[in-house]
């Protein structure tokens, strides 16, 4: 490459010098009496191969003005350029392997290895009690523990499932996410505000000063980075808060909690387990220096014993406390997914390495004569190995560079598609760490595929090779090694293809499972209500006015209020009870059923079918909570052999017993990858007073027209409110995003792997046919038919593929254990999937084997024998 | 002396061709074709220099500074690359000649007992 300028002229001069030689020779011959043409012909003949002489002369250039590595590189570049297709195949295989591996390992690095973005992150612990499958701390216990603990420097609390949407008031109301935290929350994390001050202890009292901390992002977008905002008042859901500070730009909420604004929790210092304001919080502790996790756990157990003594009816024997490093907690359930991805990408990288090693071995065995000649004219073995390693390194560098280009693109794609399935994605970025990983992966690749073959190729036996001169094929070509590599490639692609097939089948099942409703043209509209009592009292009037407005919008065919959509269970869980059975004791562990208040037209609007009985009528709502419509899941579970209609259920909730008047079809009320949960619909406007005002609307026509009309009518009623829209199609898309991510990613890995394996099979057999063409020629000359030659090659291919498939199936069985949790409605040992994958690989590989086999059959014995 | 012979067969061969080229050029500049013809003639057809060895050797010697090259018109009225000995090359030739004589003497001595 550095020869481009000087090189051209030099090459031209060499060419002319050699041409001059021939011309002078021709002139001499002509003077001896030959005709001009004959003289020219003989001179050319006498000179021999001009290209060869030029090449050998060129090599003598290098000997002096390029030495060592530079010379090797020069040589490697030249030999790579001579075979562009081969070089591209090698570099591309490496780029795919390295790029994909680096993407996945970068994500894994962020999730597992990178310390949390807080000072002394190892001191941060997630603290919780395990209660009803939940991991949280009840508010009275938090208050008691914070007072009495000895293991922690700070024990901070955050609203359970924080990040509630709220309306940020102003000229142009906007939705923001607010998370309530204890006053010491950011202190515990080791963070202090970039501007302004932190919360003060008094601010977390129920009647304390209403203070708010803004995140940097919100401050920049919404408040245009104005420093003057500190000290000003803002309104959240109609309540005034004073902005006391802005968080640093680097601040990241722990545990993926979304937040634009932090406000203090309302903590009643004298709260007890018997108060109605009992709440659940997420608690994070920072250990005192030198305190271990075990010591902290012992301390908590002591505190928990006191809690138990205070409220034995809540804390049964199966409630326990836990302390877990915050980093592990945040990595959490991504472990399986990352393991699967790392396994998949590891397979892919191995296949790429095997493929490249295979290509290189084939090439080097074809070049064994060249290597032998170099050894004969004095190149030492170490020199040859160095030369081959330089070539390897060159390919590796080209592959890595292309891989890095893929990486930038791949990381962005992963962050986009994996949203929701992987934690800490907002911290993933292409930085020097990622570069380091890419470098590591590349070096690993080079070691895997480069060094061993190079060492082997360096050990040329000069004698043997030169004696067989002219027939490079018979030198063996590392046949065993290359076949083993191909078998491994096939095995690994069986694993990948099988995993991808299962994940894609999962995706298909999730998306095509019976939803139980018609999601097209259904929109859920929710309007957060201000927390003020006036708004609460006004709720009925507001809801009815809004519903009337929505019904007047052209295109709307049905509309109803409803606390749930077909994809959610409802606002409140209740313990199932029925009037003809004895009531269970309080706090018993009965099954929880979902409850949801709906309006009369809910079923028409949502598209959920009513199977039996009737829907609520407009006159059923006074008094409310007297009637119930249950879903099929509830009917199946609690009224297996009975007709549920007429029975009374849910006695100890508001309003007493509710009489069942209908049964509705099941819908995916727990999300797409869960079976429908038992659910009851009640004749009321709202069960949980904190619910948003919510409507389910079926409409025909364009979405923007609809949303625009709703916003306009809402402004008429109350300009301070804002409406959120979600079409059910959208919601379904978001819910299947995780499965789609798994399927698409592993699927594309598998596709690459499949391609490389098929190319590998083809390459090995095509090379074998080329090598053995003299042998095949002899056999055919001795009377073997073309078909038997074809069979010979096919058999070789079949043996390789069979070994690969058997090996791959065994590996799949092991991999199945990890894949299990990512699947839905299909078993990891699903036989049909196995058969399909084996069939696909078998067919593709045999087609790849058939092409060289046909070539073997069509060889002309006279030609092959003459050539050898 | 015997050790010297065993050092490297290839070196000896290379060295021999180099020596013959230097030797040929002491009578004046010549192009590649001429050098090949001259070596062949002076050895009475015993040495048939392959072009694949001759041209690399010429370029190598040029790089070492023992030869210099320039484009001139040949007797056949064609532009050709003429090589001539440099001062360094002349010194090298003397050195090589004395080396060669030592070598020949040594070989001759080694051979004697076998003949008897």
Boltz contact constraints between the chains, C-beta under 6 A:
constraints:
  - contact:
      token1: [A, 17]
      token2: [B, 81]
      max_distance: 6.0
  - contact:
      token1: [A, 20]
      token2: [B, 78]
      max_distance: 6.0
  - contact:
      token1: [A, 20]
      token2: [B, 80]
      max_distance: 6.0
  - contact:
      token1: [A, 21]
      token2: [B, 32]
      max_distance: 6.0
  - contact:
      token1: [A, 21]
      token2: [B, 33]
      max_distance: 6.0
  - contact:
      token1: [A, 23]
      token2: [B, 78]
      max_distance: 6.0
  - contact:
      token1: [A, 24]
      token2: [B, 33]
      max_distance: 6.0
  - contact:
      token1: [A, 24]
      token2: [B, 74]
      max_distance: 6.0
  - contact:
      token1: [A, 24]
      token2: [B, 76]
      max_distance: 6.0
  - contact:
      token1: [A, 25]
      token2: [B, 33]
      max_distance: 6.0
  - contact:
      token1: [A, 27]
      token2: [B, 76]
      max_distance: 6.0
  - contact:
      token1: [A, 47]
      token2: [B, 51]
      max_distance: 6.0
  - contact:
      token1: [A, 52]
      token2: [B, 52]
      max_distance: 6.0
  - contact:
      token1: [A, 53]
      token2: [B, 51]
      max_distance: 6.0
  - contact:
      token1: [A, 53]
      token2: [B, 52]
      max_distance: 6.0
  - contact:
      token1: [A, 53]
      token2: [B, 55]
      max_distance: 6.0
  - contact:
      token1: [A, 56]
      token2: [B, 52]
      max_distance: 6.0
  - contact:
      token1: [A, 56]
      token2: [B, 56]
      max_distance: 6.0
  - contact:
      token1: [A, 57]
      token2: [B, 55]
      max_distance: 6.0
  - contact:
      token1: [A, 57]
      token2: [B, 56]
      max_distance: 6.0
  - contact:
      token1: [A, 57]
      token2: [B, 59]
      max_distance: 6.0
  - contact:
      token1: [A, 60]
      token2: [B, 56]
      max_distance: 6.0
  - contact:
      token1: [A, 60]
      token2: [B, 59]
      max_distance: 6.0
  - contact:
      token1: [A, 60]
      token2: [B, 60]
      max_distance: 6.0
  - contact:
      token1: [A, 64]
      token2: [B, 63]
      max_distance: 6.0
  - contact:
      token1: [A, 377]
      token2: [B, 10]
      max_distance: 6.0
  - contact:
      token1: [A, 378]
      token2: [B, 10]
      max_distance: 6.0
